[in-house]
Amino acid sequence: MTKSSFDKSPDQEFSVGLPVGIIVFCMLGISVYLAVLGADIPPPSTKVYLTADVTGQP
């Protein structure tokens, strides 16, 4: 039986660790970049808008 050219050998497959490592590296890089710049990221707004506030009626 011959091997198809589309068959992958086990050593050519990527493991899950590579993409996770890239994501973690990018997140750490962004965090260090923001820390060095001293960026102040405000928390998201927690206001609750009622329908009366939106329409402008009391």
C-alpha positions as CSV (number, residue, x, y, z in Angstrom):
1,M,0.0,0.0,0.0
2,T,1.4,3.4,-1.0
3,K,1.3,6.5,1.1
4,S,-0.7,9.4,-0.3
5,S,1.1,12.7,-0.6
6,F,-1.6,14.3,1.5
7,D,-0.9,12.1,4.5
8,K,0.9,14.0,7.3
9,S,3.6,12.5,9.3
10,P,3.2,12.9,13.1
11,D,6.2,15.1,13.5
12,Q,4.8,17.8,11.1
13,E,1.6,18.5,13.1
14,F,1.5,21.6,15.3
15,S,0.6,21.0,18.9
16,V,-1.8,23.2,20.9
17,G,1.1,24.8,22.8
18,L,2.4,26.8,19.9
19,P,-0.8,28.9,19.3
20,V,-1.3,29.3,23.1
21,G,2.3,30.4,23.5
22,I,1.9,33.0,20.7
23,I,-1.3,34.4,22.3
24,V,0.3,34.6,25.7
25,F,3.4,36.2,24.3
26,C,1.4,38.9,22.5
27,M,-0.8,39.5,25.6
28,L,2.3,40.0,27.8
29,G,3.9,42.2,25.2
30,I,0.8,44.5,25.1
31,S,0.6,44.6,28.9
32,V,4.3,45.6,29.2
33,Y,3.8,48.2,26.5
34,L,0.8,49.7,28.3
35,A,2.6,49.6,31.6
36,V,5.7,51.4,30.2
37,L,3.5,54.1,28.7
38,G,1.5,54.5,31.9
39,A,-1.7,54.2,30.0
40,D,-4.8,54.6,32.1
41,I,-7.7,52.5,30.8
42,P,-10.9,53.5,32.4
43,P,-13.4,50.8,33.4
44,P,-16.5,50.3,31.3
45,S,-19.5,52.4,32.2
46,T,-22.0,50.6,34.6
47,K,-24.9,53.1,34.1
48,V,-28.3,51.7,33.6
49,Y,-30.5,53.6,31.2
50,L,-34.3,53.4,31.7
51,T,-36.7,53.9,28.8
52,A,-37.9,57.1,30.3
53,D,-34.4,58.5,30.2
54,V,-34.0,57.5,26.6
55,T,-37.2,59.1,25.4
56,G,-36.8,62.2,27.5
57,Q,-40.1,61.9,29.3
58,P,-40.5,62.1,33.1
